[in-house]
Amino acid sequence: MLKPCDIVMSFSATRANAPYTLTVRFYNNYGELADPVDLSFGWSPQDAALPNDRLQRVSLGTYQLNSVFGAGGDKSFRVGANIDGCISAKTATAKVV
């Protein structure tokens, strides 16, 4: 069950030195996809994504990052958003092998 004002993140792949897509979905207080008003995004360590990559809107409430992982290890992604007046933040970790 979704929490009010939820952010859901998923990775298409978790292989070292390989391309992946990070998909981020933003849900409002009614469980509907909604575009955020304000959006912050970052990752750690640096090799989790390429330096100039950004989340791109692909449809209502759905954003994607297409990038390449560096070496194996845990890669953390942080997203913060204002979704219909509700502030939400989420961290997702990809275990890259």
Secondary structure, DSSP 8 states (H G I E B T S, - for coil): ---TT-EEEEES---TTSEEEEEEEEB-TTS-B---SEEEEEEESGGGS-TT---EEEETTEEEEEEE--SSEEEEEEEEEEETTEEEEEEEEEEE-
